[in-house]
Structures are given as C-alpha cells and as structure tokens.
C-alpha cells in the first residue's frame, strides 16, 4: 500500500519499476507499437526489397545470382527465379501458423 489504501503494483522483472509510473506506460506503448509493426513491417520491407530486385533475381544464372544479389540470396536462393515472391509468402505463412497457436489455452 502507498498509505492511501491503494495496493502498489511493480514489474516482476524489475521491482524498482512501478506499474503505475509514466515509464511503465511508455514501455507498454513501445511494446504495443512493436507488436503491431514487426509482423507487418518486416514482411512488407522484405517484399519491397525483393520486388525492387526482381528483374535481377529472375534473370540470375545460378542460385545465388551475381555479386550484387549475394546479400539477398538467403531469401530467394531456394526458389526458381520467377518465384522470388515466395519468401514473403512463406514468412507470412509461418507467422500465421505460429500466431494460430496463441488461440489455444497454454495449460493443455
């Protein structure tokens, strides 16, 4: 209690941080923004990068492409040239399947 009869709440990971403080509220806001941004922003950014390089990816002569594409090869190397977009699809599929698990009770 804080002397007013109201119980005090503290963050379990850091007992010096009150759950009623402005710092805690800002951390909650940041966490919420990241939860919204990352599952949407990362696939969109990845797709945009691949889309900008799609002609070079489609015209590559080997799995990795030329030196200009080598840093992106982890995304497109497993797929045929015209299937450069499948890496984005696969990322979204994995995200959906993983998120689907949140619908179930963890005590099962």
C-alpha positions as CSV (number, residue, x, y, z in Angstrom):
1,X,0.0,0.0,0.0
2,X,1.1,3.6,-0.6
3,X,-0.7,5.0,2.5
4,X,-3.9,5.7,0.7
5,X,-5.3,2.2,0.8
6,X,-4.4,1.5,-2.8
7,X,-2.2,-1.5,-3.4
8,X,1.1,-0.8,-5.3
9,X,1.9,-2.9,-8.4
10,X,5.5,-3.5,-9.5
11,X,7.0,-5.1,-12.6
12,X,8.1,-8.6,-11.7
13,X,11.2,-8.4,-13.8
14,X,12.3,-5.1,-12.2
15,X,10.8,-4.5,-8.8
16,X,12.0,-0.9,-8.9
17,X,9.6,-0.1,-11.7
18,X,6.0,0.7,-10.6
19,X,3.3,-0.4,-13.0
20,X,1.6,2.9,-12.2
21,X,4.5,5.0,-13.4
22,X,4.9,7.0,-16.6
23,X,7.9,5.0,-17.5
24,X,5.9,1.8,-17.4
25,X,3.2,3.3,-19.5
26,X,5.8,4.3,-22.1
27,X,7.2,0.8,-22.2
28,X,3.7,-0.6,-22.7
29,X,3.2,1.8,-25.6
30,X,6.5,0.9,-27.1
31,X,5.8,-2.8,-26.8
32,X,2.4,-2.4,-28.4
33,X,3.8,-0.5,-31.3
34,X,6.5,-3.1,-31.9
35,X,3.8,-5.9,-31.8
36,X,1.9,-4.1,-34.5
37,X,5.0,-3.0,-36.5
38,X,7.2,-6.1,-36.7
39,X,4.7,-8.7,-38.0
40,X,3.6,-6.3,-40.7
41,X,6.7,-4.1,-41.3
42,X,9.3,-6.9,-41.8
43,X,7.4,-8.8,-44.5
44,X,6.4,-5.6,-46.3
45,X,10.1,-4.4,-46.2
46,X,11.4,-7.8,-47.3
47,X,8.9,-7.9,-50.2
48,X,9.7,-4.4,-51.3
49,X,13.5,-5.2,-51.4
50,X,12.9,-8.4,-53.4
51,X,10.4,-6.6,-55.7
52,X,13.0,-3.9,-56.4
53,X,15.5,-6.6,-57.4
54,X,13.0,-8.9,-59.1
55,X,14.4,-8.5,-62.6
56,X,17.9,-9.4,-61.5
57,X,16.6,-12.3,-59.4
58,X,14.5,-13.6,-62.3
59,X,17.5,-13.3,-64.8
60,X,20.1,-14.9,-62.5
61,X,22.2,-17.7,-64.0
62,X,22.9,-19.5,-60.7
63,X,21.2,-20.0,-57.4
64,X,22.9,-17.0,-55.7
65,X,22.9,-14.6,-58.6
66,X,25.7,-12.1,-59.2
67,X,27.7,-10.3,-56.5
68,X,25.0,-7.5,-56.3
69,X,22.4,-10.1,-55.1
70,X,24.5,-12.2,-52.9
71,X,23.4,-10.4,-49.7
72,X,19.7,-11.2,-50.6
73,X,20.3,-14.8,-51.6
74,X,19.1,-16.2,-48.3
75,X,15.6,-15.1,-49.3
76,X,15.4,-16.2,-52.9
77,X,18.1,-18.9,-53.4
78,X,15.8,-21.9,-52.6
79,X,13.2,-20.8,-55.3
80,X,13.2,-20.6,-59.0
81,X,13.7,-17.1,-60.5
82,X,10.1,-16.2,-61.2
83,X,9.1,-17.3,-57.6
84,X,11.1,-14.6,-55.9
85,X,7.9,-13.6,-54.0
86,X,7.5,-16.9,-52.3
87,X,9.9,-16.0,-49.5
88,X,7.5,-13.3,-48.4
89,X,4.5,-15.7,-48.7
90,X,6.4,-18.3,-46.6
91,X,7.2,-15.7,-43.9
92,X,3.6,-14.7,-43.6
93,X,2.5,-18.4,-43.6
94,X,4.9,-19.2,-40.7
95,X,3.7,-16.1,-38.8
96,X,0.1,-17.2,-39.3
97,X,0.8,-20.7,-38.1
98,X,2.7,-19.6,-35.1
99,X,0.1,-17.0,-34.2
100,X,-2.6,-19.6,-34.6
101,X,-1.1,-21.4,-31.5
102,X,-2.0,-18.4,-29.4
103,X,-5.7,-19.3,-29.7
104,X,-5.2,-22.4,-27.6
105,X,-5.1,-22.5,-23.9
106,X,-1.5,-23.0,-22.7
107,X,-2.5,-25.3,-19.9
108,X,-3.4,-28.1,-22.3
